[in-house]
Every structure is written in C-alpha cells, then in structure tokens.
Amino acid sequence: MTTESGATARASTPRILVIGGGYIGMYTALRLQRRLEPGEAEITVVEPRPYMTYQPLLPEAAAGAISPRHVVVPLRRVLPGCRIVVGEARALDPVKGTAVVATPASDEEGADPLELRYDQLVLAPGCVSRTVPVPGLAEHGVGFRTVEEAIGLRNHVLEQLDIASSTRDAEVREAALTFVFVGGGYAGVEALAELENMARYAVRHYHNVRAEDLRWVLVEASARLLPEAGEALGRYVLRELRGRNVEVRLETRLRSCRDRLVVLSDGDQMPTRTLVWTAGVRPAPLLAETGLPLSPRGRLRADASLRVEGVPGVWSAGDAADVPDLAAGLPGAVCEPNAQHAVRQARVLADNLAAELRGGESAEYRHRLTGNVVSLGLHEGVAQIRGRTITGYPAWLVHRAYHLSRLPTFNRKARVLAEWTLAGFFKREIVSLGSLEHPRAEFERVAGPEQGPDAP
C-alpha cells in the first residue's frame, strides 16, 4: 500500500478529498478552488476518468449534433488548483480519515493502490445503471451513461442501416432496422428521439431503406413517460413520439433478450440487433461498503447543509445522497437526484466546507425546481417553465440555452455555441466510425501470422 499524505502541502494545511469528478465533485472542487486562498487547503479529486461528462448533451453527441469532445470537461484544465488522481476509490475509513484508491498503475501486477489521507471528505461517486437479471441483457444490451456508450451507439445505429441496405435476408434486415429502448425517463426518451431523428435523416441517402422501414420501440414499466417530470409533459412527449411512429409500450417490462430476440411482458416478441438500457440508476456500490448511514434507497443520509448525518468531516450531495427538500415543505421530502439540484447543491456544499475551515456558519440548501426541458431531436423539443409549456422549435432553443448556461467555464460554453452556430449552415454528417471502438483491429489483421513468408 502506497501512502500519500500531501507532501506538497504544509503539515497544518487541511486536506480535502473529493471522491468523484461528476456534477457534485467537479463543481464543488471548482468553487472551492475559487473561494479558498492559495495554500489554505489542499484539494484532491479522485475520478476514474480524467474528465467530467455533461450528460444532458449525450443524446446530441449520439446524434452527431455536437462533437463528443465538447460533451466532456477535462478536469486537469478546469481544476488547475487541484490535484487530480485518475483512479477509483475502493475503500474508505472515516475514523482514520483514509481512502484506498486503485489507479491504472495499481492495476499492473505488483503495484500497490494509493492510500490518501484527508481531513474533509466530499463523497460523490455518482451512480451506476440499475439493471435486473434479464436473460441476455448483459450479452446484448448497451447503456447510455458515458460518452463512449453514446458514440458507440451512434456508430452502431448507422451500421445497422448499412447492414439492412446490403442484405437480402429478410430476417437480418428486420432485426437491423428494429431499435428497442428500455426506460422512459429523460435518458431513454432523449436518446431515442435524437437517434430516431438522425436515422430518419440518414435514410435519405440509402436507395433501398425508407424511414417507414425503421421500427423504434420504447418500453416503460410505469404508466407514463418521464415519471420524474410533470404529468402534462409526459403526455405531450407520448403524443409526439407516437406521432413519429415510435411504439411506446407503457406498463411493460423486458422479459428476455436471448439470441437477439426481445420478449416483452405483454407477450410481444421482436428480433433486434439494438437494445439500449436506460431503466434508471442506483447508487455507486462504494456507498454500501463505507459503513456510513444510508437511506432506504441506498443513498447517504445528509442534512440540509450537505453533511452526512452523524459523521464529522464527511459531505455528500447529488446522486450519492438523500438531501432534505426544504422547498417542498413536506415532511421527509428529499431532492430528486437531477442535474438542476446537483449544480446548486455543489455550490452550497463548497461554501459550507469553506466556512467550516474558516470557523464560519453553514447555510441550508433550498431550491425549488423551475421547470424541465426535453430535446426530441433537431429543432424539436418540449419545455415546462414555471407552469408554462413550450413546444417545438422554441422549446428546442430553450433546451439549448439552458444547458449552455449550465456548462462550466466560458471556454466550454464558447466552443459549444460555436459548433451549434456552424452546424446551422451545414448538413449532418452520417458516417459511422465504428473502427474507433477497435482501433488496433486493422493492424492486428495485417500483422498476424497469415501475412505470408515475405514478412520481415
């Protein structure tokens, strides 16, 4: 075990350890970096990837409306005053104030994981996809939480159009042109809508594939779409999708997907080569192993100041914690783990942590959601702002304006705005770059033993 206690800081310098570089982790570290004086504290951020993913823009990245590099925020660039450790926290000891972190180096044989010491801990490891033991799901399903999954799905959808265009096998063609999404929340609705919009545009360039040949199916276990949003918003999205010939199956579950054959709880079966799983998330497994107080939903119990209840020096928010929703005015109400709450909770958390270091007073988190925005493809969307519903092109503009305002740093905002502006003057690119997922495949093929006796 390699122990690092912050040799770059004085012995008396408080050590702040941030587990997770997502919304809570990155925005908290960014605000602490701005609020604290140089040398006032040492901030270390631990994250498996050296970037934060702005997930609300993943559907647009999957549809090719925005470059993948603009969906991610490089942590080393936006957090120059913090130490970035690329790795995954495997164990925590809140009593000793230590965290065991597995890094790329420790994955190699003989290398030891890091043991990081801290005085203040921000625990925000995020969440993971909530899966169920459906036969065939692990073999054939794909998630939609990372930029890699989004770009892989874009390539996959375009490759299915190529397969359908080039085969004479009716069964292969049917499976290639059937796209099944499980989960009718924000992720599932926006991913399906953006990709359906992209595919509908792409088939204009195929001589033997029409938009009517594509079959899009959205499976949702509850009685309405967007259960986390208002009922009126869900009804509008349902009408819009069905108007685009999307089959929306409410109160339906996935029973099996063995051998690329989807079986639903309503008895319907359909061959498909595309199964996207967006049926919710669950807290990161690390939380259950910390010994910290958890709610029935498996999240940390936090108070309104974002402290973990009963554990000094430990803070949490976002997906990792159940935070009291004081604005709701209902006993026991907790904030929904969405991006709107997360960005604001990170701000309060950072301010309270800075006040803790300086002996000041903490503030309570209180925010009432102002509305919801949903993208349904290029120039299509729906927004609900303070009880007013906006649809179509205006809603799509509101969606983009809102998320542009939420992106961190002026540099990132300017890049995204420039790309959106330029995209208005050019047609969509519909090229599949599936080889990006296996960059060595071509070299391995030509460098293999079958290359012949003349090889050097």
Salt bridges, closest charged atoms under 4 A:
GLU4 OE1 - ARG83 NH2 2.23
GLU40 OE2 - ARG358 NE 2.72
GLU60 OE2 - HIS399 ND1 3.94
GLU60 OE1 - ARG400 NH2 2.79
GLU88 OE1 - ARG90 NE 3.77
GLU115 OE1 - ARG117 NH2 3.76
ASP119 OD2 - ARG15 NE 3.31
GLU148 OE1 - ARG49 NE 3.96
GLU190 OE2 - HIS399 NE2 3.67
GLU196 OE2 - ARG200 NE 2.91
GLU196 OE1 - ARG244 NH2 2.71
ASP213 OD2 - ARG173 NH2 3.17
ASP213 OD1 - ARG210 NH2 3.49
GLU231 OE2 - ARG235 NH1 3.44
GLU247 OE2 - ARG215 NE 2.75
GLU247 OE1 - ARG249 NH2 2.90
ASP266 OD2 - ARG249 NH1 3.05
ASP268 OD2 - ARG215 NH2 3.69
ASP268 OD2 - ARG249 NH2 2.72
ASP322 OD1 - ARG297 NH2 2.62
ASP351 OD1 - ARG31 NE 2.75
ASP351 OD1 - ARG35 NH1 2.40
GLU356 OE1 - ARG307 NH2 2.72
GLU380 OE1 - ARG244 NH1 3.03
GLU419 OE1 - HIS70 ND1 2.60
GLU442 OE2 - ARG445 NH2 2.78
GLU444 OE2 - ARG440 NH1 2.46
